[in-house]
Amino acid sequence: MDEHDWDRVAPAFEEEIFNVPANDTKGLIKMEVDRLSDADQCATDLGCGVGRTLALLARSFRLVYAVDISSECLSIARQRHKDQPNIRYVHADLSRAPRGFPATELVLCINTWLHGDLSTRLALIDQTCRSVKRGGHLLLIVPALGSALLTHFRRLQWELRDGTPPGQVHSVIEDPGSGIEHGIIHIDSVPTKHYLKEELEILLADRGLTVEATHKLEYGWGTEFAAPPSWMKRPFPWDWFVVARRVR
Ligand SMILES: C[S@@+](CC[C@H](N)C(=O)[O-])C[C@H]1O[C@@H](n2cnc3c(N)ncnc32)[C@H](O)[C@@H]1O
């Protein structure tokens, strides 16, 4: 999705875009932000959208940069936080230099590394890592490839239990075969990058960050299926939540 696509989504963002912080039932994001919070330091919300995590950052840090490619999303975020004086709004395309904001001690980046296009995605990853001050932390949340495949398996299991013959079960993965080797899965026809835990460790290490913790941010099956059967329990679908420190 490009700038215009995100601008178009902005008015319906809460209905259209999965709300990661609201579905973080164990409070892992808040826990990590609280652990790393410092009232003398600055933080950045990269790809902040309509600002779901801005209040959390703004009460934990001296200054917060809210960065997004979509001016429509930024204007909703600004409107929602008009009483919060320590947020700076930055309209920037993270896949292009210059950034337009300084590196900070904490960078929170929730579901922004989604681009299907490899060169755009790599530029986005580079800029994200450069946005973390040396010694500072990146809190990164991305879709998990294993979770998408588990969802596919659950759907298959469900249909088989309901009596669908093996040859007739549906795929929940749109256009299988068109990018799966790159971790690209189409969601509502949008090619969306999904990651392996090991892939994230390599991508971050190559850019001077070391992974300190990897959490599974787990969600209920209701986030994947409209009416999941009651027998469908653990293991649940998840996003990867990586805590990494910039060491060089
Ligand atoms: C899935 S939304 C997540 C928004 C927010 N982090 C949240 O959790 O609600 C992805 C966000 O990344 C932004 N984005 C996508 N590509 C970007 C880019 N190249 N530079 C800056 N922001 C980008 C979009 O505008 C969108 O707001």
PDBQT file of the ligand as one rigid body, heavy atoms in Angstrom, charges set to zero:
ROOT
HETATM    1  C1  LIG A 301      -0.847  -1.478   9.739  1.00  0.00    +0.000 C 
HETATM    2  S1  LIG A 301      -0.674   0.218  10.006  1.00  0.00    +0.000 S 
HETATM    3  C2  LIG A 301      -0.153   0.222  11.697  1.00  0.00    +0.000 C 
HETATM    4  C3  LIG A 301      -0.360   1.546  12.365  1.00  0.00    +0.000 C 
HETATM    5  C4  LIG A 301      -0.003   1.617  13.844  1.00  0.00    +0.000 C 
HETATM    6  N1  LIG A 301       1.369   1.260  14.093  1.00  0.00    +0.000 N 
HETATM    7  C5  LIG A 301      -0.956   0.749  14.638  1.00  0.00    +0.000 C 
HETATM    8  O1  LIG A 301      -0.514  -0.252  15.201  1.00  0.00    +0.000 OA
HETATM    9  O2  LIG A 301      -2.130   1.110  14.712  1.00  0.00    +0.000 OA
HETATM   10  C6  LIG A 301       0.817   0.629   9.143  1.00  0.00    +0.000 C 
HETATM   11  C7  LIG A 301       1.166   2.118   9.201  1.00  0.00    +0.000 C 
HETATM   12  O3  LIG A 301       2.445   2.298   8.584  1.00  0.00    +0.000 OA
HETATM   13  C8  LIG A 301       2.398   3.457   7.786  1.00  0.00    +0.000 C 
HETATM   14  N2  LIG A 301       3.411   3.315   6.725  1.00  0.00    +0.000 N 
HETATM   15  C9  LIG A 301       3.412   2.399   5.742  1.00  0.00    +0.000 A 
HETATM   16  N3  LIG A 301       4.465   2.583   4.927  1.00  0.00    +0.000 NA
HETATM   17  C10 LIG A 301       5.165   3.626   5.436  1.00  0.00    +0.000 A 
HETATM   18  C11 LIG A 301       6.331   4.307   5.038  1.00  0.00    +0.000 A 
HETATM   19  N4  LIG A 301       7.018   3.945   3.939  1.00  0.00    +0.000 N 
HETATM   20  N5  LIG A 301       6.763   5.353   5.772  1.00  0.00    +0.000 NA
HETATM   21  C12 LIG A 301       6.057   5.762   6.873  1.00  0.00    +0.000 A 
HETATM   22  N6  LIG A 301       4.938   5.144   7.303  1.00  0.00    +0.000 NA
HETATM   23  C13 LIG A 301       4.489   4.092   6.590  1.00  0.00    +0.000 A 
HETATM   24  C14 LIG A 301       0.976   3.508   7.250  1.00  0.00    +0.000 C 
HETATM   25  O4  LIG A 301       0.594   4.786   6.821  1.00  0.00    +0.000 OA
HETATM   26  C15 LIG A 301       0.182   2.994   8.442  1.00  0.00    +0.000 C 
HETATM   27  O5  LIG A 301      -0.255   4.053   9.265  1.00  0.00    +0.000 OA
ENDROOT
TORSDOF 0
